[in-house]
Amino acid sequence: MPKAKSYYFCQECGYQSSSWLGRCPECGRFGTFAEEVVAAVKPSTKGTTSASEPKRIQDVAYAETKRIATHCAEFDRVLGGGIVPGSILLLGGEPGIGKSTLLLQTALAIHDRRLLYVSGEESEQQIKMRADRLVDGQLPAADLFVVSETDTQRIFEHVDTLRPDLLIVDSIQTVTTQAVESPAGSVSQLRQSATEFQHYAKQTGTPVLLIGHITKDGTLAGPKVMEHIVDAVLQFEGDRNYGFRILRALKNRFGSTSELGIFEMLSSGLREVSNPSQFLLSHRDETLSGAAVAATVEGARPMFVEVQSLVSSAVYGTPQRNANGFDMRRMNMLLAVLEKRCGFKLGAKDVFLNIAGGLRVNDPAIDLAVACSILSSNVDIPISPHDCFAAELGLSGEVRPVARVEQRVSEAARLGFKRVFVSKYASQALPHKALPIEVVPVTVIEEAFRALFA
């Protein structure tokens, strides 16, 4: 048996050291080294590449490969049109958020392919119970095989026997390889196991979908080198108090990383949300102050979200600042702009900001809606529910244009809004034909306030 040795690995980047270090010399993080007992690496048939020779780029044969459709429009949107043959994908998310449900539901929907679902966390009976719940006891005629296994050598034996068109592994943290003598979930095990699945995917052209755990701070568990090995890193997130789940791509070699897939968690599984604006906008009979609608764009799809603000006098001495779904530092910057450029005294007031629906928005086009929402709550004057905003704010108080303004205006008109506030410079790019919605061009933020609260 190979002699075991003790090494220290950085949990962030996988840097290996023979002694404990307070600061990682590779990634610069502090307190990330953990001790692992690792034996000498055994020879492994998996993970070895075939003999190759350099070729001129003009001589490389290239054939357009057809993506594998998942029959889920939201999933295909995030992937860029489907699963690329020979790719390896990593899906991460909090425990219980629905990662296994998403991939099992996807596997049940693919009828024209042979699939192998490998679970290291559930038995075959538990997988069958979940599948029956997803399809209400009526399993489709999908060529889906399931197995409960954690050893990569045994997994590849099943793969050699079945020859699947798609391999799903739930989860990579439970898988171990005989090439490394260390516990499951350790840095060396994650790195070696992910490398073996990568070589299998590239050599056979079979796509591999891996489920990964995340740490307490929301990042994928394991070394960063594992994220470099895979072709796409997908994040499945959402608020447990809401039924919505958001699938976003943090890395995608075959598509855009700006696309979002939105699902609704039901007792029967995940349901696609094709029109998220109708779920993210509040439906109320009364018009209340502190609410404004922003026209955002995620990838190629416009979405309308409601910004809610509450401004009140600080009774505890130090004013409180809190933002849910919006960057806290950007909110502080907008508050400074309102106080310096517009003369609104908000330094002694509590400001609370929330994006309705549990969504997190990074689009700068939400700035004008945030500022108007805060002012509406401060003066206790409601904004008309037929108004929406699509503009960025600069530090001098100017209203800056944003991308795809025509697409935002068209979607606002389709949803029944009467007015949309945009930058004057963005309005010049709109078509001169009559629009079914009033476009209000503004240059500085004071113009928007006068138009709203005249």
C-alpha positions as CSV (number, residue, x, y, z in Angstrom):
1,M,0.0,0.0,0.0
2,P,1.4,3.5,-0.8
3,K,2.8,5.3,2.1
4,A,0.5,8.1,3.3
5,K,1.8,11.6,3.8
6,S,0.2,14.7,5.4
7,Y,-0.1,17.8,3.2
8,Y,-1.9,21.2,3.7
9,F,-4.2,22.4,0.9
10,C,-5.7,25.8,0.4
11,Q,-9.5,25.4,0.3
12,E,-9.8,28.3,-2.1
13,C,-7.3,27.6,-4.9
14,G,-5.9,24.1,-4.1
15,Y,-2.3,25.2,-3.4
16,Q,-0.4,22.4,-1.7
17,S,2.2,22.9,1.1
18,S,4.1,20.6,3.3
19,S,3.4,22.8,6.3
20,W,0.6,25.0,7.5
21,L,0.6,28.6,6.2
22,G,-1.4,31.5,7.5
23,R,-1.6,33.2,4.1
24,C,-1.8,31.3,0.8
25,P,1.0,32.5,-1.5
26,E,-1.1,31.6,-4.6
27,C,-4.5,33.4,-4.0
28,G,-3.5,35.6,-1.0
29,R,-6.4,34.4,1.3
30,F,-5.8,34.0,5.0
31,G,-6.7,31.0,7.1
32,T,-7.7,28.7,4.2
33,F,-5.2,25.8,4.7
34,A,-6.5,22.5,5.9
35,E,-4.6,19.3,6.6
36,E,-5.2,16.2,4.4
37,V,-3.6,12.7,4.5
38,V,-2.8,11.7,1.0
39,A,-1.2,8.6,-0.3
40,A,0.9,8.3,-3.4
41,V,-1.1,8.5,-6.6
42,K,-1.8,5.1,-8.1
43,P,-1.7,4.6,-11.8
44,S,-5.2,5.1,-13.3
45,T,-6.5,4.2,-16.8
46,K,-8.9,7.1,-16.5
47,G,-7.5,10.6,-16.9
48,T,-4.9,9.6,-19.5
49,T,-5.1,11.2,-22.9
50,S,-4.4,9.5,-26.2
51,A,-1.3,10.2,-28.2
52,S,-1.6,13.4,-30.2
53,E,0.6,15.4,-32.5
54,P,0.5,19.1,-33.4
55,K,-1.4,20.2,-36.5
56,R,-1.6,23.3,-38.5
57,I,-4.8,25.2,-37.6
58,Q,-5.9,25.0,-41.2
59,D,-5.7,21.2,-41.1
60,V,-7.9,20.8,-38.0
61,A,-11.2,19.2,-39.1
62,Y,-14.2,20.9,-37.6
63,A,-17.8,19.8,-37.8
64,E,-20.7,21.7,-36.4
65,T,-22.1,19.7,-33.4
66,K,-25.7,19.7,-32.6
67,R,-26.6,20.6,-29.1
68,I,-28.7,18.3,-26.9
69,A,-32.0,20.0,-26.1
70,T,-33.1,19.7,-22.5
71,H,-36.8,20.5,-23.5
72,C,-36.7,23.2,-20.9
73,A,-36.6,26.7,-22.5
74,E,-35.2,28.4,-19.4
75,F,-32.4,25.8,-19.0
76,D,-31.5,26.0,-22.7
77,R,-31.5,29.8,-22.5
78,V,-28.8,29.8,-19.8
79,L,-26.8,27.1,-21.6
80,G,-26.9,29.0,-24.9
81,G,-29.2,26.7,-26.8
82,G,-28.7,23.3,-25.2
83,I,-26.0,21.0,-23.9
84,V,-22.8,20.8,-26.0
85,P,-21.6,17.2,-26.6
86,G,-18.4,16.5,-24.8
87,S,-18.9,19.4,-22.3
88,I,-18.7,19.2,-18.5
89,L,-21.0,21.4,-16.5
90,L,-21.0,22.2,-12.8
91,L,-24.3,23.1,-11.1
92,G,-24.0,24.7,-7.6
93,G,-26.5,26.0,-5.1
94,E,-27.6,25.9,-1.4
95,P,-28.9,22.7,0.1
96,G,-32.5,22.1,-0.7
97,I,-32.7,24.8,-3.4
98,G,-33.7,22.3,-6.1
99,K,-30.4,21.2,-7.9
100,S,-31.3,17.5,-7.9
101,T,-34.9,18.3,-8.8
102,L,-33.8,20.4,-11.8
103,L,-31.5,17.8,-13.3
104,L,-33.8,14.8,-12.6
105,Q,-36.7,16.7,-14.1
106,T,-34.5,17.5,-17.1
107,A,-33.4,13.9,-17.4
108,L,-37.1,12.7,-17.4
109,A,-37.9,15.2,-20.2
110,I,-35.2,14.0,-22.6
111,H,-36.8,11.0,-24.4
112,D,-34.5,10.5,-27.4
113,R,-31.2,9.9,-25.4
114,R,-29.9,7.3,-23.1
115,L,-29.0,8.9,-19.7
116,L,-27.3,7.6,-16.6
117,Y,-28.1,9.4,-13.2
118,V,-25.5,8.6,-10.6
119,S,-26.3,9.6,-7.0
120,G,-24.0,9.5,-4.1
121,E,-26.5,11.0,-1.7
122,E,-29.7,9.0,-2.4
123,S,-30.6,5.4,-3.0
124,E,-32.4,4.2,-6.2
125,Q,-35.6,4.0,-4.3
126,Q,-35.4,7.6,-3.2
127,I,-34.7,8.7,-6.7
128,K,-37.7,6.8,-7.9
129,M,-39.9,8.4,-5.3
130,R,-38.7,11.9,-6.4
131,A,-39.3,11.0,-10.0
132,D,-42.9,9.8,-9.3
133,R,-43.6,13.1,-7.5
134,L,-42.3,15.1,-10.4
135,V,-44.5,13.3,-13.0
136,D,-47.4,12.5,-10.7
137,G,-46.7,8.8,-10.8
138,Q,-46.8,8.6,-14.6
139,L,-43.2,8.1,-15.7
140,P,-42.5,8.9,-19.3
141,A,-40.8,6.5,-21.7
142,A,-37.4,8.0,-21.0
143,D,-34.3,5.8,-21.4
144,L,-33.0,6.8,-18.0
145,F,-30.9,4.6,-15.8
146,V,-30.2,5.3,-12.1
147,V,-27.5,4.0,-9.8
148,S,-26.3,4.8,-6.3
149,E,-22.5,4.8,-6.4
150,T,-19.6,7.0,-5.1
151,D,-16.5,5.2,-6.5
152,T,-15.4,6.6,-9.9
153,Q,-14.0,3.3,-11.0
154,R,-17.3,1.6,-10.5
155,I,-19.1,4.6,-12.2
156,F,-16.9,4.2,-15.3
157,E,-17.6,0.5,-15.3
158,H,-21.4,1.3,-15.5
159,V,-20.7,3.9,-18.1
160,D,-18.7,1.4,-20.3
161,T,-21.6,-1.1,-20.0
162,L,-24.5,1.4,-20.8
163,R,-22.8,3.8,-23.1
164,P,-25.0,6.7,-22.1
165,D,-25.5,9.9,-24.1
166,L,-25.6,12.0,-21.0
167,L,-24.1,11.4,-17.5
168,I,-25.4,13.2,-14.4
169,V,-23.4,12.9,-11.1
170,D,-25.0,14.0,-7.8
171,S,-22.8,15.2,-6.3
172,I,-19.1,15.6,-7.0
173,Q,-18.4,16.1,-3.2
174,T,-19.5,12.5,-2.5
175,V,-17.4,10.9,-5.3
176,T,-14.1,9.3,-4.5
177,T,-11.4,7.9,-6.7
178,Q,-8.9,5.1,-5.9
179,A,-6.1,7.2,-7.4
180,V,-6.0,9.4,-4.2
181,E,-6.1,8.1,-0.6
182,S,-8.0,11.0,1.0
183,P,-11.6,11.4,2.3
184,A,-14.5,12.4,0.1
185,G,-14.9,16.1,-0.4
186,S,-11.3,16.9,0.2
187,V,-9.4,19.2,-2.2
188,S,-7.3,16.3,-3.7
189,Q,-10.4,14.1,-4.2
190,L,-12.4,16.9,-5.9
191,R,-9.6,17.8,-8.2
192,Q,-8.8,14.3,-9.2
193,S,-12.4,13.2,-9.6
194,A,-13.3,16.3,-11.7
195,T,-10.3,15.7,-13.9
196,E,-11.3,12.1,-14.6
197,F,-14.8,13.2,-15.6
198,Q,-13.4,15.9,-17.8
199,H,-11.1,13.4,-19.6
200,Y,-14.0,11.0,-20.1
201,A,-16.2,13.8,-21.5
202,K,-13.6,15.0,-23.9
203,Q,-12.5,11.6,-25.1
204,T,-16.0,10.1,-25.7
205,G,-18.0,13.3,-26.5
206,T,-20.4,12.5,-23.7
207,P,-21.6,15.5,-21.8
208,V,-21.3,15.3,-18.0
209,L,-23.4,17.3,-15.5
210,L,-22.0,17.6,-12.0
211,I,-23.8,18.9,-8.9
212,G,-21.7,20.7,-6.4
213,H,-22.1,22.0,-2.9
214,I,-21.5,25.6,-1.8
215,T,-19.8,27.0,1.2
216,K,-21.4,29.2,3.9
217,D,-20.4,32.4,2.1
218,G,-22.2,31.3,-1.1
219,T,-19.2,30.1,-3.2
220,L,-18.7,26.7,-4.7
221,A,-17.1,24.3,-2.3
222,G,-13.7,23.0,-3.3
223,P,-10.7,24.6,-5.0
224,K,-11.0,27.1,-7.8
225,V,-9.1,24.7,-10.1
226,M,-12.3,22.6,-10.2
227,E,-14.1,25.6,-11.7
228,H,-11.4,26.0,-14.3
229,I,-11.7,22.3,-15.3
230,V,-15.4,22.4,-16.2
231,D,-16.8,24.2,-19.3
232,A,-19.7,25.9,-17.5
233,V,-20.4,26.8,-13.9
234,L,-24.1,27.3,-13.2
235,Q,-25.5,28.8,-10.0
236,F,-29.0,27.9,-8.8
237,E,-30.2,30.4,-6.2
238,G,-33.4,31.8,-4.7
239,D,-35.0,32.9,-1.5
240,R,-36.7,30.2,0.5
241,N,-39.5,32.6,1.5
242,Y,-40.4,32.9,-2.2
243,G,-41.2,30.2,-4.7
244,F,-38.8,31.6,-7.3
245,R,-35.5,30.0,-8.3
246,I,-33.0,31.7,-10.6
247,L,-30.4,29.8,-12.7
248,R,-27.5,31.9,-13.9
249,A,-24.2,31.1,-15.6
250,L,-21.0,32.2,-13.8
251,K,-18.9,30.7,-16.6
252,N,-19.9,29.4,-20.0
253,R,-17.5,28.5,-22.8
254,F,-20.4,27.9,-25.2
255,G,-22.7,30.8,-24.5
256,S,-23.4,34.1,-22.7
257,T,-23.0,34.5,-19.0
258,S,-25.7,37.2,-18.8
259,E,-28.7,35.1,-19.4
260,L,-31.1,34.1,-16.6
261,G,-33.5,31.2,-16.2
262,I,-36.4,31.7,-13.8
263,F,-38.4,28.9,-12.3
264,E,-41.1,28.6,-9.7
265,M,-40.9,25.8,-7.1
266,L,-44.1,23.9,-6.8
267,S,-45.1,20.7,-5.0
268,S,-44.8,18.9,-8.3
269,G,-41.4,20.3,-9.1
270,L,-40.0,23.3,-11.0
271,R,-42.2,25.2,-13.4
272,E,-40.7,27.5,-16.0
273,V,-41.6,31.2,-15.7
274,S,-41.7,32.6,-19.3
275,N,-42.9,36.1,-18.3
276,P,-41.2,36.9,-15.0
277,S,-42.4,40.5,-15.0
278,Q,-46.0,39.5,-14.0
279,F,-44.6,37.7,-11.0
280,L,-42.1,40.3,-9.9
281,L,-44.5,43.3,-10.1
282,S,-46.9,43.7,-7.2
283,H,-50.6,43.7,-7.8
284,R,-52.4,46.1,-5.5
285,D,-55.5,48.1,-5.4
286,E,-54.1,51.2,-3.7
287,T,-51.2,53.4,-4.8
288,L,-48.6,53.6,-2.1
289,S,-45.5,55.8,-1.7
290,G,-42.0,54.4,-2.0
291,A,-42.6,52.0,-5.0
292,A,-41.2,52.4,-8.4
293,V,-40.9,50.1,-11.4
294,A,-37.6,49.6,-13.2
295,A,-37.0,48.2,-16.7
296,T,-34.0,45.9,-16.5
297,V,-32.5,43.6,-19.0
298,E,-30.9,40.2,-18.1
299,G,-29.2,38.7,-21.2
300,A,-31.6,39.1,-24.1
301,R,-34.8,39.3,-22.0
302,P,-36.3,42.5,-20.5
303,M,-37.7,42.2,-17.0
304,F,-39.6,44.7,-14.9
305,V,-39.0,44.7,-11.2
306,E,-40.5,46.7,-8.4
307,V,-38.2,48.8,-6.2
308,Q,-39.6,49.4,-2.7
309,S,-38.2,52.0,-0.3
310,L,-38.9,53.2,3.2
311,V,-37.4,56.4,4.6
312,S,-38.0,57.4,8.2
313,S,-36.4,59.5,10.9
314,A,-33.6,57.8,12.7
315,V,-34.6,57.2,16.3
316,Y,-31.5,55.4,17.5
317,G,-29.0,58.1,16.7
318,T,-27.0,56.4,13.9
319,P,-29.1,56.2,10.7
320,Q,-29.6,52.6,9.4
321,R,-29.0,51.6,5.8
322,N,-30.2,48.3,4.5
323,A,-30.7,46.9,0.9
324,N,-32.1,43.6,-0.2
325,G,-31.4,42.6,-3.8
326,F,-29.4,45.7,-4.5
327,D,-25.8,46.7,-4.0
328,M,-25.5,48.4,-0.6
329,R,-22.5,50.6,-1.7
330,R,-24.4,51.7,-4.8
331,M,-27.4,52.7,-2.7
332,N,-25.1,54.8,-0.5
333,M,-23.7,56.5,-3.6
334,L,-27.2,57.3,-4.8
335,L,-28.1,58.8,-1.4
336,A,-25.0,61.0,-1.6
337,V,-26.1,62.2,-5.0
338,L,-29.6,63.0,-3.8
339,E,-28.2,65.0,-0.9
340,K,-25.4,66.8,-2.6
341,R,-26.9,67.5,-6.1
342,C,-30.6,67.7,-5.2
343,G,-30.6,69.1,-1.7
344,F,-32.6,66.3,0.0
345,K,-31.4,65.9,3.6
346,L,-31.3,62.1,4.1
347,G,-28.2,62.0,6.3
348,A,-30.3,61.7,9.5
349,K,-32.9,59.3,8.2
350,D,-33.1,55.5,8.0
351,V,-33.3,54.2,4.5
352,F,-34.5,50.6,3.7
353,L,-34.5,49.3,0.1
354,N,-36.0,46.1,-1.3
355,I,-36.3,44.5,-4.7
356,A,-39.7,42.7,-4.7
357,G,-39.8,39.0,-5.4
358,G,-36.4,38.2,-3.8
359,L,-34.5,39.0,-7.1
360,R,-31.0,40.5,-7.1
361,V,-30.5,43.1,-9.8
362,N,-27.1,44.4,-11.0
363,D,-28.3,46.4,-14.0
364,P,-27.4,50.1,-13.7
365,A,-30.6,51.0,-15.4
366,I,-32.3,50.6,-12.1
367,D,-30.6,53.7,-10.6
368,L,-33.3,56.2,-11.6
369,A,-36.1,53.9,-10.2
370,V,-34.2,53.6,-6.9
371,A,-33.7,57.4,-6.5
372,C,-37.4,58.1,-7.3
373,S,-38.5,55.4,-5.0
374,I,-36.5,56.8,-2.1
375,L,-37.8,60.3,-2.8
376,S,-41.4,59.1,-3.0
377,S,-41.1,57.6,0.4
378,N,-39.3,60.6,1.8
379,V,-42.1,63.1,0.8
380,D,-44.8,60.4,1.1
381,I,-46.2,61.0,-2.4
382,P,-46.9,57.9,-4.5
383,I,-45.6,57.3,-8.0
384,S,-48.2,56.4,-10.6
385,P,-48.2,52.6,-11.2
386,H,-48.3,53.4,-14.9
387,D,-44.8,54.9,-14.8
388,C,-41.5,53.0,-15.2
389,F,-37.8,54.0,-15.3
390,A,-34.8,52.9,-17.4
391,A,-31.8,55.1,-16.8
392,E,-28.5,55.3,-14.9
393,L,-27.4,58.1,-12.6
394,G,-24.0,59.7,-12.6
395,L,-22.2,61.3,-9.6
396,S,-23.1,64.8,-10.8
397,G,-26.8,64.0,-10.9
398,E,-27.0,63.5,-14.7
399,V,-29.3,60.8,-16.1
400,R,-27.1,58.6,-18.3
401,P,-28.4,56.3,-21.2
402,V,-28.4,52.5,-20.9
403,A,-28.2,49.8,-23.5
404,R,-31.2,48.3,-25.4
405,V,-33.5,51.2,-24.5
406,E,-35.7,50.4,-27.5
407,Q,-36.3,46.9,-26.2
408,R,-37.1,48.2,-22.8
409,V,-39.6,50.7,-24.1
410,S,-41.3,48.2,-26.3
411,E,-41.7,45.8,-23.4
412,A,-43.1,48.6,-21.2
413,A,-45.7,49.4,-23.8
414,R,-46.6,45.7,-24.1
415,L,-47.1,45.4,-20.3
416,G,-49.5,48.4,-20.3
417,F,-47.3,51.2,-18.9
418,K,-48.3,54.8,-19.9
419,R,-44.9,56.6,-19.4
420,V,-41.3,55.5,-19.4
421,F,-38.5,57.8,-18.1
422,V,-35.2,57.5,-20.0
423,S,-32.2,59.6,-20.6
424,K,-32.5,62.4,-23.1
425,Y,-29.5,61.0,-25.0
426,A,-31.1,57.5,-25.2
427,S,-34.4,58.9,-26.4
428,Q,-32.7,60.2,-29.5
429,A,-31.9,56.6,-30.5
430,L,-35.5,55.6,-30.4
431,P,-37.4,55.3,-33.7
432,H,-39.3,58.5,-34.8
433,K,-42.5,56.6,-35.5
434,A,-45.3,57.0,-33.0
435,L,-44.8,54.8,-30.0
436,P,-47.8,53.4,-28.0
437,I,-46.2,54.8,-24.8
438,E,-45.1,58.3,-23.8
439,V,-41.3,58.6,-23.5
440,V,-40.2,61.2,-21.0
441,P,-36.6,62.3,-21.8
442,V,-34.7,63.7,-18.8
443,T,-31.2,65.2,-18.6
444,V,-30.7,65.6,-14.8
445,I,-32.5,63.9,-11.9
446,E,-34.3,67.1,-11.0
447,E,-36.3,67.0,-14.3
448,A,-37.5,63.5,-13.4
449,F,-38.6,64.7,-9.9
450,R,-40.5,67.7,-11.4
451,A,-42.3,65.5,-13.9
452,L,-43.3,63.0,-11.2
453,F,-44.2,65.4,-8.3
454,A,-45.1,68.6,-10.2
